[in-house]
């Protein structure tokens, strides 16, 4: 049994600022002490590497808490403080990687006594220093340092404009015709007979799926696709130019080349090759899907499938041709049952125990659970799953504490924006997906080196474990564990079969859509267009089969352009691997403890201790291939 303590969060709202200051800036002070000791350590000694790990733990602690609280804390003062300290964390990290004395000390470490893990940490650290420009002349180092400062500010501004730029469309109450009864009840008409539809996910997605009012759908879709506009147009332009300048200063031809070097894909031009191959492979299926949508849309006078009506037509096809009425399906997915079902399913699958705890957090909506494996406390998870003002408005897993063996327990946070009532099944799939990241974080929190902790693999593998966990949200036997209606009747297996068939009907068209997103991510960073909107509308017909809406600026609210930069392709790259890993499971027994335990220990618990391809090959007994993905795409 571990004697390590979990992180103590403030119990009073007025204490958060002081607590954050100590956790954030205090961790940076500790990191600085470790760096100073590293510089004084005997040249060549392994103590240098241990001190590097110590400093890295402190920096990771500061980075995790500031990134989280700037995204979720309800107090604007705390959010601003978190952003301020986050700038300091990034500055510290940037300066550290440009510190020639630290680089010289790490370079001096004798490699012959190091085990594989220590050698991997050292090799990775030295590469990070070189990629930061430590071995360049002073003029370049100064320029890179200044660019890093500006990049931090621009990155924060880009995310802030999306987070705080919520929009509302005012539509007639009659536009709610077709929406679920609980949605209608939650959107009462004002004195003029209008209702407000926000750009929050629980509003915009159901509305675009069910509303029969084409004009209202267009109004809502237009607001949604203008998140962050116009502010983020200039911010993104500056961010793209800055990244390109930094890459070239460091000796790379462009940002995608710099970005790809540390990923499985390795080369920037390989990103373009991958995007175009998936786009080509999915074109025929996508065009078939498009014709089906057009035929159904014609019944409602729809002549073009665009961003305001594709969900509506897709839902109609599922209902008419596959016998799947999403509003009927929703009866089985009441939020609290889904949340508990997710815990039950993953506990059984991975041999875990979740113990609810009444711990202080940043908001009353957050629920917390201690996670145990074979009686050992692995860490704690926090679920922050409903929308509120100023909160991060997508779905993601955030670190709170990176787990390190015998040092600190892993803590992770799931941040989503789900309804409190009945959920659409695609929201259930999203919840499973994001929880996969949380499992990765906690299960891989027992390494000596913080570099290996949690979701620390190559970025284009990161999504694979989460995408694979989605499969459990499509299995009738799994869903019947928790998906019941008010009377307690489990969701029928034949309904689940029809749901899967309906969902897969449009996979060609949606694959093309994903390649459009990937092309925007890659091409914007490669080309740095003068007019982002014009280039965006050039890329639409090259990749997307869904027509854009005039007057919209999708790129301004495309948050992945910050964190993922040129690498949005990773979602489909990871999906290829996820489909292959899933092929190792028995589809008739997804709770098979033997295979699930192997996967847990070989892939998830390993974190970043080995290259992703090595972990997958060990699990599968062979290198991964595209066979399962191709079969799925052709099915």
C-alpha positions as CSV (number, residue, x, y, z in Angstrom):
1,X,0.0,0.0,0.0
2,X,1.3,3.5,-0.9
3,X,1.9,6.1,1.7
4,X,1.9,9.0,-0.8
5,X,-0.7,11.7,-0.3
6,X,-3.0,13.1,-2.9
7,X,-3.0,16.8,-3.8
8,X,-4.9,19.0,-1.2
9,X,-7.1,21.5,-3.0
10,X,-8.5,24.6,-1.2
11,X,-11.7,24.2,0.8
12,X,-12.6,27.9,0.6
13,X,-13.1,30.0,-2.6
14,X,-11.1,32.9,-1.2
15,X,-8.0,30.6,-0.8
16,X,-7.6,29.6,-4.4
17,X,-5.4,32.5,-5.5
18,X,-2.9,31.9,-2.7
19,X,-2.9,28.2,-3.3
20,X,-2.4,28.5,-7.0
21,X,0.5,30.9,-6.4
22,X,2.2,28.5,-4.1
23,X,1.5,25.4,-6.3
24,X,2.5,27.2,-9.5
25,X,5.3,29.6,-8.6
26,X,6.4,27.5,-5.7
27,X,7.0,24.6,-8.1
28,X,9.0,26.8,-10.3
29,X,11.2,27.9,-7.4
30,X,11.8,24.3,-6.6
31,X,12.6,23.6,-10.2
32,X,15.1,26.4,-10.2
33,X,16.8,25.0,-7.1
34,X,17.1,21.6,-8.9
35,X,18.6,23.2,-12.0
36,X,21.1,25.1,-9.8
37,X,22.1,21.8,-8.1
38,X,22.3,20.1,-11.5
39,X,24.9,22.8,-12.7
40,X,27.0,22.1,-9.6
41,X,26.9,18.3,-9.8
42,X,30.1,16.5,-10.8
43,X,30.4,16.4,-14.6
44,X,29.5,13.0,-16.0
45,X,27.6,11.8,-13.0
46,X,24.2,10.1,-13.1
47,X,23.2,12.6,-10.4
48,X,22.8,15.1,-13.2
49,X,20.0,13.0,-14.8
50,X,18.3,12.5,-11.4
51,X,18.3,16.3,-10.9
52,X,17.0,16.8,-14.4
53,X,14.1,14.5,-13.5
54,X,13.5,16.4,-10.2
55,X,13.3,19.7,-12.1
56,X,11.1,18.2,-14.8
57,X,8.6,17.0,-12.1
58,X,8.4,20.5,-10.6
59,X,7.9,22.1,-14.0
60,X,5.2,19.5,-14.9
61,X,3.4,20.2,-11.6
62,X,3.3,23.9,-12.3
63,X,2.3,23.5,-15.9
64,X,-0.5,21.0,-15.1
65,X,-2.3,23.1,-12.5
66,X,-2.1,26.4,-14.5
67,X,-3.3,24.8,-17.7
68,X,-6.2,23.2,-15.9
69,X,-7.4,26.1,-13.8
70,X,-7.1,28.7,-16.6
71,X,-9.6,26.4,-18.4
72,X,-12.1,25.5,-15.7
73,X,-12.0,27.8,-12.7
74,X,-15.2,29.9,-12.3
75,X,-13.4,32.9,-10.7
76,X,-12.0,35.2,-13.4
77,X,-9.3,36.4,-11.0
78,X,-8.0,32.8,-10.6
79,X,-8.2,32.3,-14.3
80,X,-6.1,35.4,-15.0
81,X,-3.6,34.4,-12.3
82,X,-3.4,30.9,-13.8
83,X,-2.7,32.4,-17.3
84,X,-0.1,34.7,-15.8
85,X,1.7,31.9,-14.1
86,X,1.4,29.7,-17.2
87,X,3.4,32.4,-19.0
88,X,6.1,32.1,-16.4
89,X,6.1,28.3,-16.7
90,X,6.6,28.5,-20.4
91,X,9.2,31.1,-20.1
92,X,11.1,29.0,-17.5
93,X,10.9,26.0,-19.8
94,X,12.0,27.9,-22.8
95,X,15.0,29.5,-20.9
96,X,15.9,26.1,-19.5
97,X,16.1,24.4,-22.9
98,X,18.3,27.3,-24.1
99,X,20.7,27.1,-21.1
100,X,24.0,26.0,-22.5
101,X,25.4,25.1,-19.0
102,X,22.5,22.6,-18.4
103,X,23.0,21.2,-21.9
104,X,26.7,20.7,-21.3
105,X,26.1,18.9,-18.0
106,X,23.5,16.6,-19.5
107,X,25.8,16.0,-22.5
108,X,28.6,14.9,-20.1
109,X,26.6,12.1,-18.5
110,X,28.3,8.8,-19.0
111,X,25.9,6.5,-20.8
112,X,27.5,3.1,-20.1
113,X,26.0,2.8,-16.5
114,X,22.5,3.9,-17.6
115,X,19.7,1.4,-17.9
116,X,17.3,1.6,-20.9
117,X,14.9,4.0,-19.2
118,X,17.6,6.4,-18.1
119,X,19.2,6.4,-21.5
120,X,15.9,7.1,-23.2
121,X,15.3,10.1,-20.8
122,X,18.8,11.4,-21.5
123,X,18.5,11.0,-25.3
124,X,15.1,12.7,-25.3
125,X,16.3,15.6,-23.2
126,X,19.3,16.3,-25.4
127,X,17.1,16.2,-28.5
128,X,14.7,18.7,-26.8
129,X,17.6,21.0,-26.1
130,X,18.9,20.9,-29.7
131,X,15.4,21.4,-31.1
132,X,15.1,24.5,-28.9
133,X,18.3,25.9,-30.4
134,X,20.7,25.6,-27.5
135,X,23.6,24.7,-29.9
136,X,22.9,27.7,-32.2
137,X,24.7,31.0,-32.0
138,X,23.7,33.7,-29.4
139,X,21.7,35.8,-31.9
140,X,19.5,32.8,-32.8
141,X,19.0,31.8,-29.2
142,X,17.9,35.3,-28.3
143,X,15.5,35.4,-31.3
144,X,14.1,32.0,-30.4
145,X,13.6,33.1,-26.8
146,X,11.6,36.1,-27.9
147,X,9.5,34.0,-30.3
148,X,8.7,31.6,-27.5
149,X,7.5,34.5,-25.4
150,X,5.2,35.8,-28.2
151,X,4.0,32.3,-29.0
152,X,2.8,31.8,-25.4
153,X,0.9,35.1,-25.5
154,X,-0.7,34.3,-28.9
155,X,-1.6,30.8,-27.9
156,X,-3.3,32.0,-24.8
157,X,-5.2,34.7,-26.7
158,X,-6.3,32.2,-29.3
159,X,-7.8,29.8,-26.7
160,X,-9.2,32.6,-24.7
161,X,-11.1,34.1,-27.7
162,X,-12.7,30.7,-28.3
163,X,-13.5,30.0,-24.6
164,X,-14.9,33.5,-23.9
165,X,-16.4,34.1,-27.4
166,X,-19.6,32.2,-26.9
167,X,-22.3,33.3,-29.3
168,X,-26.1,33.1,-29.3
169,X,-28.6,32.8,-32.2
170,X,-32.1,34.0,-31.7
171,X,-34.6,31.9,-33.5
172,X,-38.4,31.6,-33.5
173,X,-39.9,29.1,-30.9
174,X,-41.4,27.3,-33.9
175,X,-37.8,26.2,-34.8
176,X,-37.8,23.9,-31.8
177,X,-40.2,21.6,-33.7
178,X,-38.5,18.2,-33.9
179,X,-36.4,18.8,-30.9
180,X,-36.6,16.5,-27.8
181,X,-39.1,17.5,-25.2
182,X,-36.5,18.1,-22.5
183,X,-34.6,20.4,-24.9
184,X,-37.8,22.4,-25.6
185,X,-38.5,22.6,-21.9
186,X,-35.1,24.0,-21.3
187,X,-35.5,26.7,-24.0
188,X,-38.6,28.8,-23.1
189,X,-39.7,31.5,-25.5
190,X,-39.3,35.1,-24.6
191,X,-42.0,37.8,-24.9
192,X,-41.4,38.1,-28.6
193,X,-41.8,34.3,-29.2
194,X,-38.1,33.7,-29.7
195,X,-35.7,31.3,-28.1
196,X,-31.9,31.6,-27.6
197,X,-29.7,28.9,-28.9
198,X,-26.1,29.1,-27.8
199,X,-22.9,27.8,-29.4
200,X,-22.4,25.4,-26.4
201,X,-22.4,21.7,-27.5
202,X,-25.6,20.7,-25.6
203,X,-27.4,23.4,-27.5
204,X,-25.9,23.5,-31.0
205,X,-25.5,19.8,-31.8
206,X,-29.1,18.8,-30.9
207,X,-30.5,21.8,-32.7
208,X,-28.6,21.2,-35.9
209,X,-29.6,17.5,-35.7
210,X,-33.4,17.8,-35.1
211,X,-34.7,21.3,-35.9
212,X,-36.9,21.2,-39.0
213,X,-36.4,25.0,-39.6
214,X,-33.7,25.3,-42.3
215,X,-33.3,29.1,-41.8
216,X,-32.9,28.6,-38.0
217,X,-30.4,25.8,-38.5
218,X,-28.4,28.1,-40.8
219,X,-28.4,30.9,-38.3
220,X,-27.2,28.6,-35.5
221,X,-24.5,26.9,-37.7
222,X,-23.3,30.4,-38.8
223,X,-22.8,31.5,-35.2
224,X,-21.1,28.2,-34.3
225,X,-18.7,28.5,-37.2
226,X,-17.8,32.0,-36.3
227,X,-16.5,31.3,-32.8
228,X,-13.4,33.4,-32.2
229,X,-14.1,35.7,-35.2
230,X,-12.9,38.2,-35.9
231,X,-10.3,38.4,-33.1
232,X,-8.7,35.1,-33.9
233,X,-8.0,35.8,-37.5
234,X,-5.2,38.2,-36.7
235,X,-4.1,36.1,-33.7
236,X,-3.8,33.0,-35.8
237,X,-2.0,34.8,-38.6
238,X,0.6,36.0,-36.2
239,X,0.9,32.5,-34.6
240,X,1.4,30.8,-38.0
241,X,4.0,33.3,-39.0
242,X,5.8,33.0,-35.7
243,X,6.0,29.2,-35.9
244,X,7.3,29.3,-39.4
245,X,10.0,31.8,-38.4
246,X,11.0,29.7,-35.4
247,X,11.2,26.5,-37.5
248,X,13.4,28.2,-40.1
249,X,15.7,29.8,-37.4
250,X,16.2,26.3,-36.0
251,X,17.2,24.9,-39.4
252,X,14.0,23.3,-40.6
253,X,12.3,24.0,-43.9
254,X,8.9,24.7,-42.3
255,X,6.9,24.2,-39.2
256,X,5.3,20.8,-40.2
257,X,8.9,19.4,-40.7
258,X,9.9,20.6,-37.2
259,X,6.7,19.4,-35.7
260,X,6.7,15.9,-37.3
261,X,10.3,15.1,-36.3
262,X,9.2,13.9,-32.8
263,X,6.1,12.0,-34.0
264,X,5.7,8.6,-35.5
265,X,5.3,10.1,-39.0
266,X,8.8,11.8,-38.8
267,X,8.5,14.0,-41.9
268,X,6.3,17.0,-42.7
269,X,5.7,16.0,-46.3
270,X,4.5,12.6,-45.1
271,X,1.6,14.4,-43.5
272,X,0.4,15.6,-46.9
273,X,0.9,12.1,-48.3
274,X,-1.2,10.6,-45.5
275,X,-4.0,13.1,-45.8
276,X,-4.3,12.7,-49.5
277,X,-4.2,8.9,-49.3
278,X,-7.1,8.8,-46.8
279,X,-9.0,11.4,-48.8
280,X,-8.6,9.3,-52.0
281,X,-9.4,6.0,-50.3
282,X,-12.6,7.4,-48.8
283,X,-13.8,9.4,-51.9
284,X,-16.0,6.7,-53.5
285,X,-17.7,5.8,-50.2
286,X,-18.1,9.5,-49.4
287,X,-19.7,10.3,-52.7
288,X,-22.2,7.4,-52.2
289,X,-23.0,8.7,-48.7
290,X,-23.5,12.2,-50.2
291,X,-26.0,11.0,-52.7
292,X,-28.0,9.2,-50.0
293,X,-28.1,12.4,-48.0
294,X,-29.1,14.5,-51.0
295,X,-31.9,12.1,-51.8
296,X,-33.3,12.3,-48.3
297,X,-32.8,16.0,-48.2
298,X,-34.8,16.5,-51.3
299,X,-37.9,15.5,-49.3
300,X,-37.4,18.7,-47.3
301,X,-36.4,20.9,-50.2
302,X,-32.7,20.6,-49.6
303,X,-30.6,20.7,-52.7
304,X,-27.1,21.0,-51.2
305,X,-25.6,19.3,-48.2
306,X,-23.9,22.0,-46.2
307,X,-22.7,22.7,-42.7
308,X,-26.2,23.6,-41.5
309,X,-28.1,20.6,-42.7
310,X,-25.8,17.5,-42.9
311,X,-26.6,16.4,-39.4
312,X,-30.3,16.8,-40.0
313,X,-30.2,14.7,-43.2
314,X,-27.9,12.2,-41.6
315,X,-30.3,11.8,-38.7
316,X,-33.2,11.4,-41.1
317,X,-31.5,8.7,-43.0
318,X,-30.7,6.8,-39.8
319,X,-34.3,7.1,-38.8
320,X,-35.8,6.2,-42.2
321,X,-33.5,3.6,-43.6
322,X,-32.0,2.1,-40.5
323,X,-34.9,2.3,-38.1
324,X,-32.8,4.3,-35.6
325,X,-34.6,7.3,-34.0
326,X,-32.0,9.2,-31.9
327,X,-34.7,10.5,-29.7
328,X,-35.8,7.0,-28.9
329,X,-32.2,6.0,-28.4
330,X,-31.7,8.9,-25.9
331,X,-34.2,7.2,-23.5
332,X,-31.5,4.7,-22.6
333,X,-28.7,7.2,-21.9
334,X,-29.6,9.3,-18.8
335,X,-26.5,11.2,-17.8
336,X,-26.0,9.8,-14.2
337,X,-26.5,6.2,-15.3
338,X,-24.1,6.7,-18.2
339,X,-21.4,8.2,-15.9
340,X,-21.8,5.3,-13.4
341,X,-21.9,2.8,-16.3
342,X,-18.6,4.2,-17.7
343,X,-17.0,3.6,-14.3
344,X,-18.5,0.1,-14.0
345,X,-17.3,-0.9,-17.5
346,X,-13.8,0.4,-17.2
347,X,-13.4,-1.0,-13.6
348,X,-14.4,-4.4,-14.9
349,X,-12.3,-4.1,-18.0
350,X,-9.1,-2.9,-16.3
351,X,-9.4,-4.5,-12.9
352,X,-9.9,-1.1,-11.2
353,X,-11.9,0.1,-8.2
354,X,-13.3,3.6,-8.1
355,X,-14.0,5.0,-4.7
356,X,-16.1,8.2,-4.6
357,X,-14.5,10.9,-2.4
358,X,-16.0,14.1,-1.0
359,X,-12.9,16.2,-1.8
360,X,-12.7,19.9,-2.4
361,X,-12.6,21.0,-6.0
362,X,-13.0,24.2,-8.1
363,X,-16.7,23.7,-8.7
364,X,-19.7,21.9,-7.2
365,X,-20.3,20.0,-10.4
366,X,-17.0,18.1,-10.1
367,X,-17.1,14.6,-8.8
368,X,-14.0,12.8,-7.6
369,X,-12.9,9.2,-7.3
370,X,-9.9,7.5,-5.9
371,X,-8.6,4.8,-8.3
372,X,-7.2,1.5,-7.0
373,X,-5.7,-1.5,-8.6
374,X,-5.3,-4.7,-6.6
375,X,-5.7,-2.6,-3.5
376,X,-3.0,-0.1,-4.4
377,X,-4.0,3.6,-4.7
378,X,-3.0,4.7,-8.2
379,X,-4.4,8.2,-7.9
380,X,-7.5,10.3,-8.3
381,X,-9.8,11.3,-11.1
382,X,-12.0,14.4,-11.3
383,X,-15.0,14.5,-13.6
384,X,-16.1,18.1,-14.6
385,X,-18.7,17.3,-17.2
386,X,-21.2,20.1,-17.6
387,X,-21.0,23.5,-19.3
388,X,-20.8,26.8,-17.5
389,X,-19.6,30.4,-18.1
390,X,-15.9,30.8,-19.0
391,X,-15.3,27.1,-18.9
392,X,-13.3,25.3,-21.6
393,X,-16.0,24.5,-24.2
394,X,-14.9,21.3,-25.9
395,X,-14.0,17.9,-24.4
396,X,-10.5,17.0,-23.2
397,X,-8.5,15.4,-20.4
398,X,-6.2,17.6,-18.4
399,X,-3.4,16.6,-16.0
400,X,-3.6,17.9,-12.4
401,X,-0.6,15.9,-11.1
402,X,1.6,13.6,-13.2
403,X,2.2,10.4,-11.4
404,X,5.8,9.5,-10.5
405,X,6.7,6.3,-8.7
406,X,7.4,6.8,-4.9
407,X,7.1,10.6,-5.5
408,X,3.5,11.6,-6.3
409,X,0.2,10.0,-7.2
410,X,-1.4,10.7,-10.6
411,X,-4.4,12.9,-10.7
412,X,-6.3,13.7,-13.9
413,X,-9.4,15.7,-14.9
414,X,-12.0,15.0,-17.5
415,X,-13.4,18.3,-18.8
416,X,-16.5,18.0,-21.0
417,X,-19.8,19.9,-21.7
418,X,-22.6,17.4,-21.6
419,X,-26.3,17.8,-20.8
420,X,-27.5,16.9,-17.3
421,X,-30.4,14.9,-18.7
422,X,-30.7,12.5,-21.6
423,X,-27.6,12.1,-23.7
424,X,-27.3,11.4,-27.4
425,X,-25.3,8.3,-28.1
426,X,-22.5,10.2,-29.8
427,X,-22.0,12.1,-26.5
428,X,-21.7,8.7,-24.8
429,X,-19.0,7.8,-27.3
430,X,-17.2,11.0,-26.7
431,X,-17.3,10.4,-22.9
432,X,-15.7,6.9,-23.4
433,X,-13.1,8.4,-25.7
434,X,-12.0,11.1,-23.3
435,X,-12.1,8.7,-20.4
436,X,-9.6,6.6,-22.3
437,X,-7.1,9.5,-22.0
438,X,-7.8,9.6,-18.3
439,X,-7.1,5.9,-17.9
440,X,-3.9,6.3,-19.8
441,X,-2.8,9.1,-17.4
442,X,-3.6,7.2,-14.2
443,X,-2.4,3.8,-15.3
444,X,0.9,5.2,-16.6
445,X,1.6,7.1,-13.4
446,X,4.1,4.7,-11.7
447,X,7.3,5.4,-13.6
448,X,10.5,6.7,-12.0
449,X,10.9,9.2,-14.8
450,X,8.2,11.9,-15.2
451,X,9.1,11.9,-18.9
452,X,7.3,8.5,-19.2
453,X,4.3,9.5,-17.0
454,X,0.8,9.3,-18.4
455,X,-0.1,10.1,-22.0
456,X,3.6,10.6,-22.9
457,X,3.8,8.7,-26.2
458,X,4.3,10.3,-29.6
459,X,1.5,12.7,-30.3
460,X,0.2,10.8,-33.3
461,X,-0.4,7.7,-31.1
462,X,-2.1,9.6,-28.2
463,X,-5.6,9.2,-29.6
464,X,-5.3,5.5,-30.4
465,X,-6.2,4.1,-26.9
466,X,-9.1,6.5,-26.6
467,X,-10.4,5.7,-30.0
468,X,-10.2,2.0,-29.2
469,X,-12.2,2.5,-25.9
470,X,-15.0,3.9,-28.1
471,X,-15.6,0.4,-29.3
472,X,-17.0,-0.6,-25.9
473,X,-19.6,2.1,-26.3
474,X,-20.9,0.4,-29.4
475,X,-21.2,-3.1,-28.0
476,X,-24.7,-4.3,-27.0
477,X,-23.4,-6.5,-24.1
478,X,-21.4,-3.6,-22.7
479,X,-24.2,-1.0,-23.2
480,X,-26.7,-3.2,-21.5
481,X,-24.6,-2.9,-18.3
482,X,-25.9,0.6,-17.9
483,X,-28.1,1.8,-20.8
484,X,-31.6,1.3,-19.5
485,X,-34.8,3.3,-19.8
486,X,-36.8,4.7,-16.9
487,X,-38.4,1.3,-16.3
488,X,-35.0,-0.4,-16.1
489,X,-35.3,-2.1,-19.5
490,X,-31.8,-2.5,-21.1
491,X,-31.3,-1.2,-24.6
492,X,-32.2,-3.9,-27.1
493,X,-29.3,-5.6,-28.8
494,X,-30.9,-5.3,-32.2
495,X,-31.3,-1.5,-31.7
496,X,-27.5,-1.3,-31.0
497,X,-26.8,-3.3,-34.2
498,X,-28.9,-0.8,-36.2
499,X,-27.2,2.1,-34.4
500,X,-23.8,0.8,-35.5
501,X,-24.9,0.2,-39.1
502,X,-26.4,3.7,-39.2
503,X,-23.3,5.3,-37.8
504,X,-21.1,3.6,-40.3
505,X,-23.2,4.5,-43.3
506,X,-21.6,7.9,-43.4
507,X,-18.0,7.1,-42.6
508,X,-16.7,7.9,-46.0
509,X,-18.1,11.4,-46.0
510,X,-17.0,11.9,-42.4
511,X,-13.5,10.7,-43.3
512,X,-13.3,13.3,-46.0
513,X,-14.4,15.9,-43.4
514,X,-11.7,14.8,-41.1
515,X,-9.2,15.1,-43.9
516,X,-10.4,18.7,-44.5
517,X,-9.6,19.5,-40.9
518,X,-6.2,17.9,-41.2
519,X,-5.5,19.7,-44.5
520,X,-6.4,23.1,-42.8
521,X,-4.1,22.2,-39.9
522,X,-1.2,21.2,-42.2
523,X,-1.6,23.7,-45.1
524,X,-2.1,26.7,-42.9
525,X,1.2,25.9,-41.1
526,X,3.0,25.0,-44.3
527,X,1.9,27.9,-46.4
528,X,1.0,30.6,-43.8
529,X,-1.6,32.2,-46.2
530,X,-2.1,35.9,-46.3
531,X,-5.9,35.5,-46.3
532,X,-6.9,32.6,-44.1
533,X,-10.5,32.7,-45.0
534,X,-9.8,32.6,-48.7
535,X,-7.4,29.7,-48.3
536,X,-10.0,27.9,-46.1
537,X,-12.6,28.1,-48.8
538,X,-10.1,26.8,-51.4
539,X,-9.5,23.7,-49.2
540,X,-13.2,22.9,-48.7
541,X,-13.9,21.5,-52.2
542,X,-10.5,19.7,-52.3
543,X,-11.3,17.6,-49.3
544,X,-14.8,18.1,-47.8
545,X,-17.9,16.8,-49.4
546,X,-20.0,19.0,-47.2
547,X,-20.4,22.6,-48.5
548,X,-19.3,25.5,-46.4
549,X,-21.5,28.4,-45.3
550,X,-20.7,31.7,-46.7
551,X,-19.8,34.3,-44.1
552,X,-18.3,31.7,-41.7
553,X,-14.7,31.5,-40.5
554,X,-14.2,27.9,-39.1
555,X,-10.5,28.4,-38.6
556,X,-11.0,31.2,-35.9
557,X,-12.7,28.6,-33.6
558,X,-10.6,25.6,-34.6
559,X,-8.9,25.1,-31.2
560,X,-6.7,22.3,-32.4
561,X,-4.7,24.8,-34.4
562,X,-3.1,25.8,-31.1
563,X,-2.3,22.5,-29.3
564,X,-2.1,20.2,-32.4
565,X,-0.6,22.9,-34.7
566,X,0.0,21.1,-38.0
567,X,-0.8,17.7,-36.7
568,X,-4.6,17.2,-36.8
569,X,-3.9,14.3,-39.1
570,X,-3.0,12.4,-35.9
571,X,-6.7,11.5,-35.3
572,X,-6.9,9.3,-38.3
573,X,-3.3,8.1,-38.0
574,X,-4.2,6.9,-34.5
575,X,-7.4,5.4,-35.8
576,X,-5.5,3.1,-38.1
577,X,-3.6,1.8,-35.0
578,X,-6.7,1.7,-32.8
579,X,-8.6,-0.5,-35.3
580,X,-5.6,-2.9,-35.4
581,X,-5.3,-3.1,-31.6
582,X,-9.0,-3.7,-31.3
583,X,-8.7,-6.7,-33.7
584,X,-6.9,-8.5,-30.9
585,X,-10.0,-8.6,-28.8
586,X,-12.8,-11.1,-29.1
587,X,-15.8,-9.2,-30.4
588,X,-18.1,-11.7,-28.6
589,X,-16.4,-11.1,-25.2
590,X,-15.1,-7.6,-24.8
591,X,-14.7,-8.1,-21.1
592,X,-12.2,-10.9,-21.6
593,X,-9.9,-10.3,-18.6
594,X,-6.8,-11.8,-20.1
595,X,-6.6,-9.7,-23.2
596,X,-7.8,-6.5,-21.4
597,X,-5.1,-7.0,-18.7
598,X,-2.4,-7.5,-21.3
599,X,-3.5,-4.3,-23.1
600,X,-3.6,-2.4,-19.8
601,X,-0.1,-3.4,-18.8
602,X,1.6,-3.5,-22.1
603,X,0.2,-0.4,-23.8
604,X,-1.5,1.9,-21.2
605,X,0.7,1.4,-18.1
606,X,3.9,1.7,-20.2
607,X,3.2,5.4,-20.9
608,X,6.1,6.9,-22.8
609,X,8.7,4.4,-21.7
610,X,9.0,3.0,-25.3
611,X,8.2,4.1,-28.8
612,X,4.5,3.6,-29.5
613,X,5.2,1.2,-32.4
614,X,7.2,-1.0,-30.0
615,X,4.4,-1.1,-27.5
616,X,1.8,-2.0,-30.1
617,X,4.0,-4.7,-31.6
618,X,4.5,-6.2,-28.2
619,X,0.7,-6.2,-27.6
620,X,-0.2,-7.6,-31.0
621,X,2.8,-9.9,-31.4
622,X,3.6,-8.2,-34.7
623,X,4.1,-4.7,-36.1
624,X,0.8,-2.8,-36.6
625,X,-0.7,-2.7,-40.1
626,X,-3.6,-1.1,-42.0
627,X,-5.6,-4.2,-42.7
628,X,-8.2,-3.7,-40.0
629,X,-8.7,-0.1,-40.8
630,X,-9.0,-0.8,-44.6
631,X,-11.6,-3.5,-43.9
632,X,-13.5,-1.1,-41.7
633,X,-13.4,1.7,-44.3
634,X,-14.5,-0.7,-47.1
635,X,-17.3,-2.4,-45.0
